Amino acid sequence: MSQKHRILPKLIDFYDDYLDDGDVERFVARTAEVYLQGTLCRLLKHSQPRVRRAAALALGFLGDYRANPALGEALKDPDRPVRLLAEEAIRSVWLRPGVPSLDRELRFLNRLASARLYSKVVEKATELLTTASNIPEVYYLRGSAFFAQEKYEEAVRDHHMALELNPYHFLAATGMGYALLKLRNLRGALDAFRRALKINPNLEGVRLEIHRIRRLLGEVS
């Protein structure tokens, strides 16, 4: 057995094969046979970037909300591919609370949002929150729908609640920033955008918004 195979976990073989053949289903099936979610989360802290990339990719397919903290920390990984894979993966696990019935409801709610059926999003999210008031993604999706309906105070409220429940929800922080901008609350928007960037340093659009607001406030020239 080569030194590589003695040192690196088997996951790296699955990942290398995936990079060669692009067979996602095979990568997911092989990974699921060998690894539990907790192990994949631990591999996000492996010393080798390729192992961390493989773990982030796998969690995007196999993880649920329990992987949120590990993926949230990976958003600050020194390796850019890890950060990008973690960002994609964490958005997937936000839609998987880990309870099959809720997973289905969230997928349906997300489809409504993707179809821009904002009134239906608000209606369905409000219904869901009567029995699942601790699911941050429901608040985020309803807040985004409120924003699209130009109900900015409601959007701020829901995005704030999503952040309270999920401190890694950089999209909620970003959404809150844009809603506060609409309400002409520059200081509040600046704080929200800074929070989003602290969670996820890869948000270049948010970085530009921070600079723009600071110029409006006279903090920079």
N, C-alpha and C positions, 0 to 999 in steps of 0.2 A: 504494500500500500504506500502511495506517495506521501511525502510530508504534507502536501496540501490537504489530502483527505484525512490525515491524522489530526490536523489542527482545526480545519474549518468544518462547520456543521454540514450535514447532508443537504440542508436547504440550499446551499450555494450551488450544488450540482443541479438541483431542480431549476434554479434561477438561470444558470448558464445555458441549460437546455432550452429554456423559454426564450432567452435572447437569441438563440440560434434558430429555433423553429417557429417562434411566435404562437405556440399552442397554449392558449390561456387555460383551457379546460384541463389539459394534462398537468400543467403546473399546479393548478388549484387542487386537483384530485390527489396528486402525489404528496403535496404539502399536507392536506387534510388527513392523510393516512398516518403521518408521522408526528405531526405537531399539534399541540393544544394551543389555544389562544394565549394563555399565560406565558408559554415558552416563546412564542413569536414576539410578545411584548418585551420579554427580557433580551431577545436578540436585537432589538432596536438599540441596545446599548453596547453591542459587540464592538470590539476595537477595529474590525475591518469594515470599511464603508460598504463593500459589496454585500456583506451579510446584512447590514442595516437596510440597504436598498431592498434586498429580497424579502426581509421581514415586513417592511412597510407595504410592499406590493401585495404580499400574502394577506396582510390584515385588511387591506382594502376589499378583498374578496371574501375573507373568512371571519373577520372580526365583527364584534358588535360593540355596543356603547361602553362595555367594560374596558375596551382598548383606548378609550378617549384620552385618559391622562398620558399614557405612553406615547401616543401619536402626537398629542399636544406638545410634549417636550421635544419630540423629533422635528417639529417645525423650526427649531433653532439649531438643528444639527449643522456641524461645520461643512458637511458635504451637500452641495446643492441638489444633486439628484435625490438624496434622501429627503431633503426638505420638500421637494416637489411631489414625490411619491407619498409622503406623509400628509401633505395638504389634500391630495386627492382621496387618500384613504380615510382621513378623519371626516370628510364630508359624507362619505358613504356610511360610516358607523353611526353618525348622528341620526340616520334614518333607521337604525336597527336597535331599538331599546332592549332587545333580547327576549321579548314576549311575542310569540308568533302572531297573535291577533293584533297587537299594537304595531308590529312590523308591517303588516298588511295595510292597516289604516294609515300609517305614515307614508307608505309608498303611494297610496291613492291620493293623499293630500298633496304630496309632492308633484304628482302628475297634474292635479288641478292647477297648482301654481305654475308649472311649466307651460300649461295651456293658457295662462293668463286669465283664468276664470276666478277673478279676485273675490267676487261676492260669494261664490261657492266655497272658496278657501276660508273666508271669514266664518261662514256658516258652519262648515265641517269642523274647523279648528275649535270654534266655541263649543260645539257639541262634544268633541273629544276631551276638552279641558274639564268637563263636568265629572269625568271618571278617571282622567289621567293628567292631573294638574302639575305633575312633576316632570313632564317631558319637554325639555327646552326647545326641541325642534318645532313643536307645535306653536309655541309662542313666536319663534323666529319667522315661521312661514306666515302666520297671521299678521305679524308686524310688517312683513314685506308687502302683504296684500293691502294693509292699511296705508302704507306709503304710496302704493300705486293708486289708491283711491284719494290721495291727497289729505288723508286724515293723519297728520304728522304727530300730533300729541299722542294718539293711540299707538302709532308706530314706535315712538320713543318708549312708551310704557312697556310694550311687548318685547322689544329688543332688550330693554333693561332686564326684564324678567328672564329672558333666555340666557343672558350673561350671568345673572345671579345663580341660575341653576347649572350653567356650564361655563366656567371661567375661561375655557379655551375657545369659545365661540367668537372667532374674529369677524365672522360675517355679521353677527348681531351687533358687535361694536361698531363696525363700519356702517351698517344700516342706521344705527342710532345717530352716528355722526352726520349722515346726510339728512336725516329727519330734523336734527337740531339746526342744520344750516337753513333748511326751509323755514324754520321758526325764527331765523335770524339770531340764534343764540351761538355766536361765534366761539365764545369761551367753552361752552358745553360741547360744541362740535369738535373743537381742538382736543379737549380731554378724551372724547370718545375715539377719535382717530388715533391719538397717541396710545390709547389702550389697545386698539386693534393691532397697531404696529408692534407693540411690546409682545403681544401674543404670537404674532406671525410677522417676522421682520422682512418677509418676501413681498409685501404688499406695496409695490412701487407707486401705484395710483394713490394709495392712502398717504404715502410719503410726500407726494406732490401736493395733495390737499393740505397737509400740515404746513408746508412751506407757504402755500398761497394764503392760508388763514393768518399765519404769523405776519405776512406782509400787510394784510388788511388791518391787523391790530398794531402795526408799527413796531413789531418786535425785531424784524429784519428788514434790510433795505432791498 
